[in-house]
């Protein structure tokens, strides 16, 4: 096998698994595909929906928002392509009421890069190049979320919920990862005010890796002086997000929903807008939704605030703007967002569409 061809595949393996699998350690950016976000409405509002989200999408953002559904079912679908259509993001969710106060939900996420060429077998035993020996594989992450939410019997307007999430991560024939974790959420509604909080990975999310490197790839690790990755656990530490929102009804036709969120991480200093030596970092975001007759919605948001070091050693504050439109007709909701998953001016902007629908009962999911 030609050394350069084997090195190409080996480098890919290292990028995904090498440094994170040297021991059972907590990583700042483990399972980051779960931070991309779902639903074009939420993405258009800068992901600021913790206190106001409801319906099937609440299973991802805040499971407490599932409680109190007045419809027989709610479902949501989204497909997005990032990085010039190199990476595909697929999402589906459904929520079903158990009774008048309790709801269950299921969410599925896949984020992957497909049709990656594996050239490790490009040359045969005699050193001849044979392009028919090229194989293709996918590097993909999967999440399965099971949600439950209920309204409080003692405090009117209070609801709370939880997620059980199972993770499966695949890097072709080279590595497999299996993980699980839990989320907790609450919402409180009082008149036009909305309050919410979510604790993600509340008990830490563990991912166990199974590295499958054959003798040929092991030789490449040795020749390049890289440490062989081993089978160990990767840990995602808890994150906490809280939000507050308010609805303004100007008249029968026009309304405005405003929301501000703040996310907190505890895994060390980051390039966040607010970050301290104590290891706590804070990420603010804000979103607006203008509504006309509960039919047409104009949305905008700002988030992903962080400090960046420029080439002249100056620190600047980068942020991600977003905007979008939404339509709601008899329970069928179509949403569009213009956004990206990086900082302003860094990542390619994406056009994202999502489709949601309620079935039976009175539609109250806006």
N, C-alpha and C positions, 0 to 999 in steps of 0.2 A: 504494500500500500504506500502511495506517495505521501511523504511526511506533511506537505502543505495541505493536502486534502483532509487528512486526519486532524490536523491542527484546527481547521475551520470548524469542524463539529465539536471538537474538544473545547474551543473557546466559547461556543454557545452554551455548552453544559456548565462551564465555569461561571458565566454571567448570571445564570439562573440559580445555580445551587451551590457554587463553590464556597463563598465566604459565609453563607448563612447556615451551613451545616457542620461547622467544626465542633459544635457542642450544643447543648440545650440552652439557647440564649434568646433574649428578647431583642427584637429588631424594630427600628422605627418605621420601616416601610414594608413590613411583612403583610402579605395578602392585600396589597394596595388596589387590586382590581375591585374590591368591595367599596372603595372610596370614590369611584368614578361617578356614580349616581345613576338613577333611573328616572324615567318619565320626563318628557319634554317640558311639561309645565314646571316641575321642580327645577330643572336645569336652567330654564329661562329666568327663574326667580333667584338665581345665584345659590341654589340648594337651600334657601331659607324657607323651609316648610315644616319644621319640627313641631310647631304648635298648631298648625292649621291643616295638615295633611289628613285625608280620610280615604276610605275605599281600599281597594286592593293594593295600591301603591304604599299605603301606610305600613304594610308588612316590612318594607325595606327601610323607610325613613323613621317611623315611630310606630311600633305595633299597637300602641294605645289608641291610635286613630282608627283602628278597625272597629272599635266598640260602637254599639248603638246603630248599626246599619238598619235602614228602613226599606231596603230592597231585598229581593230574593237572592241576588248574587251580584258581584262586581268583578270585572276582569280587565286586565291591562296587558298590552303588548308593546315592545319597542325593539327596533333594530338600529344600530348606529355603526358607522365605520370611521375609524380614527387613523391618523398618521398616513393620509393619502390612500385610504382603503386597505392598508396593510393589515390592520387589526380589526376584528369584527366583535361587536358587543351585542348580545341577544338577551332579552329579558321577557319573562312572562309571569303573571301573577293572577291569582283568583282569591276572592274572599266570600265566605258563606256564613250567614248568621246561624247561630245555634238556637238562640231564643231572642227575646226582645232586648236583652242587655249584653249578650256575649256573641263573639264572632271568631271564627277560625280562618286562617289564610295559609296559602302556599305560594312561594316565590322561587323562581329558577333564574339563574344568571350564568351565562357563558361568555368569557372573554378570551379570545384566542387568535393566534397567527397560524394560518393553515398553509399547506403546500410548501413547507420548508424543505429544500433539497438536502438529503443526506448523501454526501459524497464519500463516506468512509469506506465504501466497497467499490469505488470507481475503478480501481485497478485489480486485476486478477492475480493469482499466485505467481504468474510469470512476469508481472510488471506491465502488462498490456492494458491500455485504457479502453474501457468498455462502458459507453454511456448508458447501455441498457441496464447496467447494475445500479444506476442512481435510484434511490428510493426517496419517498416523500413522507413527511410526518408533520404533526401539529403540536404546537406548544399552547396549551389551553388550560384555563382555570374554570372550575365549576363551583357553584354554590347552590345549595338547596336549603330553603328557609321554611320552617313550620312555625306559624304564629298563632297566638291566642290573646284575646283582649276581652275585657268586661268592664261594665260601668259600676261605679261604687254604689252600694246600697245605702250608705250613710251620708255621703257628701254629694249633693246634686252638682252635676257638671264635671265630676272627676271620673276619669277612666284610666285604666292601666293595662299593660300588656307585656308579652315576652316573646322572644324568638329563640328557637333552637336551630342552629345552622350547622350544616355538614358541608365540608369542603373536599373537593377532589381536584388535584393539580397534576397535569400530565405533560411530560416533555418527551414525547415519542417513546422510544424503547430505552431511553437513557435514565429517566427518573420518574417516580410516581410519589405524590404526596397526599396524605389523608388527614383531615382536620375536623375539629368541632369546636363550637363556642356558643355563648348565650348573650342575648341583648335584653335589656329591660327598658320600658318606656312608660311615661305618664303624660296625660293632657288634662287641662282644667279650663273650662269655658264658663265665663261669667258675662252675660249680656253680649256686647260686641267685642269683648277681650278674649284672647286666646293665649294660653301658657302651655309650654311643653318642655320635657326633658327626656333625654335618652342616654343610657349607659351602654355603650357597645363593648363587646368582648369583656363583659363585666367580671368574669372569672378568669380572664385571659383566654385567648384562642390558641389551641395547640395544633400544630401540623407536624405529623411524623413523615419523614422522607425515606423512601426506599430507592437508593441509588444503584443503578444497574450499568456498570461499566465493564466491558469485556476486556480481555487481555490486550487487544490492540490499542484501545483507547487508554488503558492504564499505562502503556508504554509511552504514549504521547505526554501524559502528565509527568512522567519521570524525566523525559528528554527536555521538557520545557521548565523543569524546576518547580512545578506546581504541586501543592499538597493535595493528595487524594481526598475528595469529599467522602464522608461516611454517613451511615444511617443514623440520624439523630432528630431531635425535635426543634421546631421553630416556634417561638412564642410571640403572639401579638398582645401587647399590654392594653388595659382598658382605656377607652376614650369617653369623654363626657360632653354632651351637646345640650344646650338649653336655648329656648326661644320664647319670644313674646310677640304677639301680633294683635292687630285691631282692625275691625271692619267698619268702614264709614259708608253709610247709605245716604247719599245726597238727596235722592228722590226715588220714585218707583223705577226709574230707568238706569240710573248711574250709581255705581258702587266702587269702593276702593278697599283692597286688602293690603295692609302693610305688615311686614314681619322682619324682625332682626334676630339673628342667631349668633351664638358664640360657642365655638368648639374648643375643648381643652384636651391636651395630650400630656402624659406624665412619664415619657420615656427618654427624657434628656432634652437639652437645648436644641431648638430648631430655628430655621430662618423664618420664623413666624413674625407677624406684626408686633406681637407682644411675647417676649421670651425672656426667661430669667435663668440665673445660674442654678436655681433649685430644681431645674428639669421640667418645669411646667411651662407650656406654650399655649397661646390663645389665638384662635382664628375667628375673626368676625365675618359676617356676611349679612346682606340685606336684600330684600325683594319687594316688588310692588306688583299688584294685579288690578288693573282697571277693568271693570265689567260693565257691559251695556245689556240690560234686560236679561241678564243671566244667559246670554246667548253668545256674545262676542267678548273676548278678553284680550287685552294688551298687557304684556308682562315684560318686566325688566329686572335686572339684579346685578349685584357686584359681590365678588367673593375671591377666595384664594389669595388674600393679601399676604405678602411675604417680602422679606428684605433680600435684595440681591446685590452681589459685589460686581461692579463693572470693571472694565479693563484698566481704568484710571484709578482703581482702588477706592472709588466713591460708592457709598451705599445708597441704593434707590429702592423705593417701595413699588413693587409690581402687584398688579391685581388683574382679575379676570372679569370683564363685563359680559353681560349676556342679555338677550332679549328674545321675545317670541310672541306668538299669537295662539289663541285657542278658540274653539267653537264647541258649543254644547247644544245638541238638538235631540230632545226626547231621550236623554240618557246616553246618547252616543257622543263621545268627547274625542275630538281630534286636536292635538297640540303640536306646535312647531317651536323649535328653539334654535337660535344661532349662538353657538358657544364653542368652547374648546375644553380640554382637560389639563391645560398647563397655564402658564402665566401670560399676561398680555404681551403680544408680539413675539412669543416664543413658539407655541404650538400652532398647528394649522387649525383654522376654524372649521367647525363641522355643522352641517344642517341635519338636525335631529327631528324625527317625527315619532309620535307615539299615538296609540289608539286605545281608548278605554270605553267600556260600556257597562251600564247597569241593566239588570233584568228583573222586571216585576217591581211592584211597589212604587213609592214616591221617590223620585230622584232628588237627593239632597247633597250629592257629591259634586261640588263646584270648585 
